Amino acid sequence: MQKSLVLLQNHIELLTNHAKKNIPNESCAILFGKIENEIFDVKDVFLTKNTENSPVNFAISNDELLTAYSEAEKRKLEVIGIFHSHPDSIAYPSLTDKKYMEINPVPWVIFSNKNKEFKAYIFESEIISVALEIK
């Protein structure tokens, strides 16, 4: 069964604005929601700061990660995805992304500022495309 990730239109707008505000650097966020039958249903977005301040890498501080997991638990949700932007390249995982995808086995949503396009991927022995549904 094809995995899919569902985002609401307001999530798309929030993430697009977050990406634009962080140009020339990558932006990042944690996606909260529920998983059922290979469908990752995003219910909320937790915007984070890119501690790398880099146009080609991102990192989220341990403090922000702990806060995100705590917030998800309070809302009775799970951390079901990671978002980041690529300011000057396509929405496909970089070699660095791939390395971190291996240890964070949730969908990664990438927004290309260059192409104004969202794509989603998950790592399962290789990078697999995840269908992206916007409601």
Backbone as CSV, one residue per row, in Angstrom:
resi,resn,N_x,N_y,N_z,CA_x,CA_y,CA_z,C_x,C_y,C_z
1,MET,0.846,-1.194,0.000,0.000,0.000,0.000,0.886,1.251,0.000
2,GLN,0.541,2.195,-0.832,1.271,3.469,-0.937,1.058,4.294,0.336
3,LYS,2.139,4.758,0.919,2.034,5.663,2.058,1.605,7.031,1.554
4,SER,0.809,7.721,2.373,0.447,9.084,2.005,0.453,9.976,3.238
5,LEU,0.653,11.251,3.003,0.677,12.249,4.057,-0.350,13.314,3.696
6,VAL,-1.219,13.641,4.658,-2.295,14.600,4.432,-1.972,15.893,5.173
7,LEU,-1.953,16.985,4.432,-1.763,18.325,4.992,-2.995,19.166,4.663
8,LEU,-3.355,20.034,5.577,-4.441,20.977,5.307,-3.880,22.189,4.572
9,GLN,-4.736,22.900,3.865,-4.304,24.090,3.130,-3.642,25.113,4.058
10,ASN,-4.172,25.273,5.292,-3.553,26.239,6.210,-2.158,25.786,6.653
11,HIS,-1.900,24.464,6.687,-0.544,23.975,6.983,0.404,24.374,5.853
12,ILE,-0.064,24.230,4.609,0.745,24.592,3.439,1.115,26.067,3.501
13,GLU,0.132,26.912,3.808,0.382,28.355,3.899,1.358,28.681,5.024
14,LEU,1.182,28.048,6.183,2.066,28.270,7.330,3.505,27.864,6.997
15,LEU,3.664,26.692,6.397,5.005,26.197,6.058,5.644,27.021,4.938
16,THR,4.847,27.434,3.960,5.372,28.277,2.877,5.856,29.615,3.431
17,ASN,5.065,30.233,4.297,5.468,31.506,4.905,6.711,31.347,5.778
18,HIS,6.782,30.245,6.528,7.953,29.965,7.369,9.205,29.839,6.494
19,ALA,9.062,29.142,5.367,10.192,28.970,4.434,10.624,30.323,3.868
20,LYS,9.653,31.154,3.467,9.974,32.467,2.895,10.677,33.371,3.907
21,LYS,10.207,33.340,5.162,10.791,34.188,6.210,12.239,33.804,6.508
22,ASN,12.590,32.550,6.270,13.934,32.072,6.612,14.931,32.141,5.460
23,ILE,14.476,32.553,4.264,15.406,32.705,3.133,16.505,33.672,3.554
24,PRO,17.770,33.419,3.307,18.316,32.418,2.390,18.555,31.045,3.033
25,ASN,18.173,30.884,4.310,18.446,29.630,5.009,17.271,28.659,4.916
26,GLU,17.558,27.399,5.213,16.510,26.393,5.285,15.646,26.670,6.511
27,SER,14.363,26.364,6.397,13.460,26.428,7.542,13.137,24.990,7.947
28,CYS,12.571,24.821,9.140,12.251,23.468,9.587,11.068,23.491,10.554
29,ALA,10.422,22.339,10.682,9.264,22.200,11.560,9.027,20.718,11.840
30,ILE,8.246,20.480,12.881,7.836,19.130,13.257,6.342,19.019,12.966
31,LEU,5.926,17.882,12.418,4.527,17.667,12.069,3.885,16.713,13.076
32,PHE,2.768,17.151,13.666,2.022,16.349,14.635,0.794,15.766,13.956
33,GLY,0.395,14.574,14.378,-0.818,14.003,13.828,-1.054,12.583,14.271
34,LYS,-1.742,11.844,13.416,-2.095,10.445,13.663,-1.723,9.621,12.434
35,ILE,-1.404,8.355,12.673,-1.074,7.434,11.579,-2.094,6.295,11.592
36,GLU,-2.706,6.058,10.427,-3.649,4.961,10.316,-3.612,4.417,8.894
37,ASN,-3.388,3.115,8.773,-3.370,2.444,7.464,-2.435,3.135,6.468
38,GLU,-1.203,3.396,6.883,-0.191,4.003,6.006,-0.518,5.452,5.617
39,ILE,-1.505,6.058,6.314,-1.841,7.460,6.064,-1.361,8.283,7.252
40,PHE,-0.480,9.234,6.981,0.057,10.134,7.992,-0.792,11.410,7.914
41,ASP,-1.695,11.568,8.868,-2.667,12.665,8.854,-2.162,13.791,9.759
42,VAL,-1.674,14.872,9.165,-1.114,15.988,9.933,-2.259,16.802,10.530
43,LYS,-2.191,16.978,11.850,-3.212,17.747,12.571,-2.692,19.112,13.002
44,ASP,-1.359,19.229,13.165,-0.784,20.491,13.613,0.674,20.571,13.186
45,VAL,1.170,21.798,13.103,2.548,22.066,12.706,3.236,22.815,13.837
46,PHE,4.413,22.341,14.224,5.214,22.971,15.277,6.446,23.581,14.600
47,LEU,6.400,24.894,14.383,7.514,25.575,13.713,8.744,25.598,14.622
48,THR,9.905,25.366,14.030,11.152,25.354,14.796,12.186,26.266,14.139
49,LYS,13.252,26.513,14.882,14.343,27.355,14.392,15.448,26.466,13.841
50,ASN,16.003,26.849,12.721,17.151,26.152,12.156,18.395,26.670,12.875
51,THR,18.919,25.879,13.796,20.082,26.319,14.580,21.358,26.369,13.741
52,GLU,21.334,25.774,12.564,22.496,25.813,11.662,22.606,27.163,10.941
53,ASN,21.465,27.880,10.804,21.450,29.126,10.019,22.180,28.930,8.696
54,SER,21.748,27.907,7.968,22.436,27.500,6.748,21.453,27.367,5.588
55,PRO,21.904,27.698,4.362,21.054,27.498,3.189,21.059,26.054,2.676
56,VAL,21.913,25.187,3.250,22.012,23.809,2.756,21.850,22.741,3.841
57,ASN,21.698,23.137,5.092,21.512,22.190,6.197,20.535,22.774,7.200
58,PHE,19.967,21.887,8.006,19.154,22.367,9.121,19.381,21.470,10.327
59,ALA,19.156,22.042,11.501,19.197,21.293,12.754,18.183,21.936,13.692
60,ILE,17.570,21.093,14.514,16.616,21.552,15.516,17.253,21.276,16.877
61,SER,17.251,22.260,17.748,17.901,22.095,19.056,17.206,20.997,19.860
62,ASN,17.969,20.371,20.750,17.405,19.339,21.624,16.271,19.902,22.472
63,ASP,16.419,21.153,22.940,15.359,21.783,23.737,14.068,21.884,22.944
64,GLU,14.174,22.328,21.693,12.971,22.444,20.860,12.371,21.076,20.548
65,LEU,13.220,20.075,20.339,12.711,18.724,20.095,11.944,18.205,21.306
66,LEU,12.501,18.417,22.505,11.825,17.976,23.730,10.490,18.697,23.896
67,THR,10.476,19.997,23.606,9.241,20.770,23.682,8.219,20.234,22.677
68,ALA,8.670,19.934,21.472,7.774,19.413,20.429,7.148,18.089,20.862
69,TYR,7.951,17.160,21.357,7.418,15.867,21.778,6.449,16.025,22.954
70,SER,6.765,16.937,23.866,5.899,17.218,25.005,4.562,17.811,24.535
71,GLU,4.617,18.755,23.595,3.405,19.368,23.035,2.545,18.333,22.319
72,ALA,3.185,17.477,21.533,2.438,16.430,20.822,1.708,15.534,21.826
73,GLU,2.406,15.156,22.881,1.809,14.288,23.899,0.626,14.977,24.587
74,LYS,0.790,16.257,24.932,-0.299,17.018,25.564,-1.540,17.048,24.677
75,ARG,-1.326,17.137,23.364,-2.439,17.221,22.407,-2.948,15.842,21.979
76,LYS,-2.386,14.802,22.613,-2.732,13.413,22.280,-2.473,13.105,20.800
77,LEU,-1.336,13.628,20.306,-0.901,13.406,18.934,0.489,12.777,18.953
78,GLU,0.956,12.384,17.795,2.298,11.827,17.651,3.112,12.730,16.735
79,VAL,4.439,12.636,16.860,5.308,13.281,15.880,5.313,12.346,14.680
80,ILE,4.729,12.819,13.559,4.572,11.935,12.394,5.361,12.400,11.180
81,GLY,6.097,13.507,11.305,6.851,13.973,10.151,7.782,15.116,10.487
82,ILE,8.709,15.328,9.582,9.681,16.418,9.676,9.569,17.228,8.392
83,PHE,9.564,18.538,8.552,9.509,19.444,7.411,10.791,20.263,7.349
84,HIS,11.260,20.515,6.139,12.283,21.545,5.939,12.205,22.048,4.500
85,SER,12.835,23.176,4.285,12.806,23.785,2.957,14.176,23.703,2.305
86,HIS,14.153,23.741,0.988,15.365,23.862,0.181,15.258,25.199,-0.553
87,PRO,15.956,26.235,-0.064,15.814,27.570,-0.659,16.176,27.656,-2.141
88,ASP,17.212,26.919,-2.571,17.691,27.070,-3.948,17.798,25.772,-4.718
89,SER,17.071,24.740,-4.271,17.146,23.474,-5.001,15.778,22.799,-5.007
90,ILE,15.724,21.668,-5.683,14.463,20.944,-5.825,14.068,20.273,-4.507
91,ALA,12.826,19.835,-4.430,12.296,19.182,-3.232,12.615,17.686,-3.267
92,TYR,13.908,17.374,-3.120,14.360,15.991,-3.065,15.438,15.896,-1.994
93,PRO,15.474,14.811,-1.197,16.439,14.723,-0.104,17.889,14.803,-0.573
94,SER,18.652,15.632,0.133,20.094,15.728,-0.109,20.772,14.517,0.542
95,LEU,22.069,14.374,0.325,22.808,13.283,0.974,22.747,13.417,2.490
96,THR,22.815,14.650,3.000,22.707,14.884,4.449,21.305,14.511,4.925
97,ASP,20.276,14.914,4.170,18.903,14.541,4.526,18.785,13.021,4.629
98,LYS,19.315,12.323,3.637,19.218,10.860,3.603,19.817,10.245,4.860
99,LYS,20.955,10.760,5.277,21.624,10.242,6.476,20.703,10.370,7.694
100,TYR,20.064,11.527,7.845,19.197,11.752,8.996,17.827,11.087,8.839
101,MET,17.390,10.867,7.609,16.142,10.151,7.377,16.250,8.712,7.868
102,GLU,17.443,8.138,7.761,17.655,6.759,8.197,17.408,6.603,9.687
103,ILE,17.720,7.644,10.474,17.533,7.547,11.929,16.235,8.205,12.404
104,ASN,15.508,8.828,11.490,14.197,9.433,11.780,13.195,8.870,10.777
105,PRO,12.708,7.643,11.017,11.893,6.940,10.017,10.435,7.407,9.940
106,VAL,10.271,8.694,9.690,8.944,9.285,9.463,9.016,10.008,8.123
107,PRO,7.873,10.347,7.547,7.936,11.114,6.305,8.643,12.463,6.501
108,TRP,9.421,12.821,5.522,10.085,14.122,5.467,9.421,14.903,4.347
109,VAL,8.868,16.039,4.710,8.241,16.925,3.732,9.261,18.012,3.392
110,ILE,9.515,18.172,2.111,10.486,19.172,1.649,9.775,20.166,0.747
111,PHE,10.003,21.447,1.012,9.447,22.510,0.181,10.583,23.160,-0.590
112,SER,10.440,23.226,-1.901,11.426,23.917,-2.737,10.967,25.361,-2.917
113,ASN,11.718,26.301,-2.329,11.432,27.720,-2.557,11.624,28.045,-4.036
114,LYS,12.572,27.356,-4.653,12.892,27.595,-6.064,11.706,27.242,-6.969
115,ASN,11.106,26.061,-6.748,10.012,25.583,-7.606,8.629,25.760,-6.992
116,LYS,8.574,26.275,-5.751,7.292,26.449,-5.034,6.516,25.124,-4.996
117,GLU,7.226,24.061,-4.590,6.665,22.717,-4.652,6.942,21.944,-3.363
118,PHE,5.927,21.217,-2.874,6.056,20.333,-1.718,6.157,18.898,-2.205
119,LYS,7.068,18.128,-1.603,7.183,16.689,-1.874,7.425,16.001,-0.533
120,ALA,7.088,14.719,-0.445,7.303,13.962,0.785,7.998,12.639,0.475
121,TYR,8.873,12.229,1.408,9.660,11.006,1.242,9.817,10.329,2.599
122,ILE,10.077,9.027,2.553,10.424,8.283,3.758,11.573,7.352,3.396
123,PHE,12.419,7.035,4.369,13.528,6.124,4.114,13.180,4.745,4.655
124,GLU,13.137,3.763,3.751,12.908,2.357,4.116,13.880,1.519,3.295
125,SER,15.117,1.499,3.693,16.254,0.897,2.988,16.631,1.671,1.726
126,GLU,15.729,2.537,1.275,15.990,3.497,0.208,14.975,4.627,0.353
127,ILE,15.202,5.708,-0.372,14.276,6.827,-0.324,13.045,6.479,-1.150
128,ILE,11.876,6.552,-0.514,10.612,6.233,-1.168,9.734,7.481,-1.160
129,SER,9.100,7.736,-2.276,8.187,8.858,-2.387,6.906,8.551,-1.614
130,VAL,6.417,9.554,-0.894,5.158,9.453,-0.157,4.156,10.359,-0.855
131,ALA,2.975,9.842,-1.145,1.963,10.668,-1.803,1.568,11.812,-0.868
132,LEU,1.442,12.990,-1.416,1.092,14.168,-0.624,-0.309,14.615,-1.015
133,GLU,-1.190,14.643,-0.021,-2.576,15.047,-0.265,-2.832,16.354,0.498
134,ILE,-3.349,17.346,-0.193,-3.635,18.632,0.439,-5.145,18.819,0.452
135,LYS,-5.688,19.040,1.640,-7.151,19.196,1.796,-7.491,20.627,2.149
